[in-house]
Amino acid sequence: MASIERIRKTAERMHLVHATADHAQLLYDIFTGPNTQKYSPVSKTSVAELAMRLRHSGGVLSEHAQFYRFFGEYNTVLFGTFVVKNIVWDRLEAEIGFSLLDAWQGMGLGTALVYKCIAKVFAESPIEQIWATVSVTNEACRHLMESLRFKDCGLYEKLFLINGTPTPQNLYTMNRQQVIKTTLVPV
């Protein structure tokens, strides 16, 4: 398991970029990558449709937008995306999702991106709890969640349809108090 200190150091060298419509091609490339297609319930879409959606991404986490999307930048290259979505403002909870370009996977950058983004969510918004679902067959992503000390809550109540196949998901949660009690602090 990766140490939080190593994750933190990688995250410190990373920048977060707020999504704009100009990032539609990058998001399309991420969504159509083989690993994203294999493990995520991403529907078929076009670059134009993604540009339209990205125009509605919230800019500042303290505002009550419907969703927020960021891109991770490492060594001046955008390599992955992180989204805060399905926000229930009256319960202060939200779902997160993330994915990387296939060429950037396996280097610890996904873990650092998620670390940096959850630190940002808890530092800059009133959200108290985040949750994510991970395909039970996606060992790398499950390891990422465990490395960041997300709580594994077992199987999610719904199966996701991935490439036409019903696929079970594990549910992971993290709340503000868990972050405070661990060494997971904002970077």
C-alpha positions, 0 to 999 in steps of 0.5 A: 500500500502506498504511504500517505506521505508519498501520495502527498508529495506527488500531489504537491507537484500536481496542479488542478485545473477547473474544467472548461468546454475547451477540455472536451476532447481530453475528456472524450479521450479519457472516457473512450480509453480502454480501462475507462470503458472496461470499468466505468458506466460511461455512455457514448457521447461526442466531443460536442456533447461533452463541451456542452456539459462542461460549460455547466461545471461549477467553478468554486466549490463553495457555490452550490453547483450541480457538479464540479470537474477538475483535471489533474496536471503533472509536468504541464500535461493534463492526464486525468479527471475528477468529478464531484457529482450527484450532490445532495446539498441539504445532506452535504454529501456527494459522489466522486468519480475519476479516471485517467488517460490509459498511458498515465495509469499505474504511476500513482498519479490517480491516487495523488489526484483523488487525494488532492481533490478530496482535500480540496472538497473538504477544505473549500466546500460544506460537503461532509461526506463523499462516496464512490462506487468501484467495479468489483473487478477493478483491483487497481481502483479498489487499492487506490480507495484503500490507500486513501483510507476510504471505508469499504461499505461492501456491495452497492445496492445497484448493478451498473451496466458496463458495456451491456453487462450488469456489473457489481460495484463496491461502495466506498465512503469518506467523511470530513471526520475521517480526514481529520482523524488521519494524516489525510490533510489538504495539500 
